[in-house]
């Protein structure tokens, strides 16, 4: 809903203070407020004068000491709009400070700094909105005495999976004269068409395809089960609605296929010869024991991490909370930016990637929202627990962590600390706090 409001603003330029009543629109939704302002007329002039006073020192004008050139001279040299952006900044800051001073915004419940959206900016006028997201008010949280099932390490399963993977890598393909079945590898040609017209990327020769791998369009591989070498078959499939090539998404296609050969995977026996081929050990028993030793440490750590995640997930599930849509949107935008940064660091143009998958940034943000909501709810609940239970990372905790990291790097703790970047210090603090939260929740719940 929307309603008209008035904000009292006091603007001080030097010794002079001027008072204004500024009307604004307010739209509210659960945990979100959107304040919309238009600054023009006398208020714009006052803000513009303040912007000039605060920024005139940036300009060097021949014949004047720096910061002492008249406004008219600066504008003649740099243009009439030279202070427009500065006036916008002053307008936003002054109005935001007035909102805070008047207690119009509940500062104690702010979930993030209000998001700014400038809809109009010209010399003499600026229109903008501030979107305010609030944290929910929760009377009581359930985070003690809950039954939580511990995740136990699956060492036997890990050993079997690792040996099976090594065996598969050591295997080879052998041509067979029989009908193809799942797990077989086909060598084939195919040519795809929609309504009788071939499309780009739908034709290939002597391609390999493992039936059941899921590497082709859903339904494609299933229709080739039972085919023999030398046979041809038309495979009819429908491209997924979210297929990366938007011109093909949701459309039915016919692929004319010809199979050249059918091969089956031949796996080596699990014996001493296999052990010698895939490891430095002479016997299979010695190789398997080495796999087990490595798997034990890894699986124990993985189980501890999985148990920690389950504890947090259980706490979150027992405390249904709604979050501001503005906060969720903000988190989703940050997740998209993180993805952009990762791709750019790998030399992948983000625009090219988006074109390939057939999505817009808006689509990506929408897709991130479920995870963004979960992250924000988790962060809120954990922060509430930290505050209620006064969970702290002490200087002694931090110093001990530095000692461990320094020792592993072969350095003295003092030397390590002096060369440590702020990012690393923040990471250590966050890790220590997470460990303390998990220990507290483990100790106060029935983790079995």
Helices and strands as residue ranges (DSSP letters): E 2-13, E 16-29, E 32-40, H 41-55, G 56-58, H 71-78, H 84-101, G 107-109, E 115-122, E 125-133, E 147-148, H 155-170, E 172-176, E 185-194, E 197-210, G 222-224, E 232-238, E 252-266, H 272-278, H 284-317, H 325-345, H 350-357, H 361-389, H 395-408, H 413-419, H 422-443, E 446-447
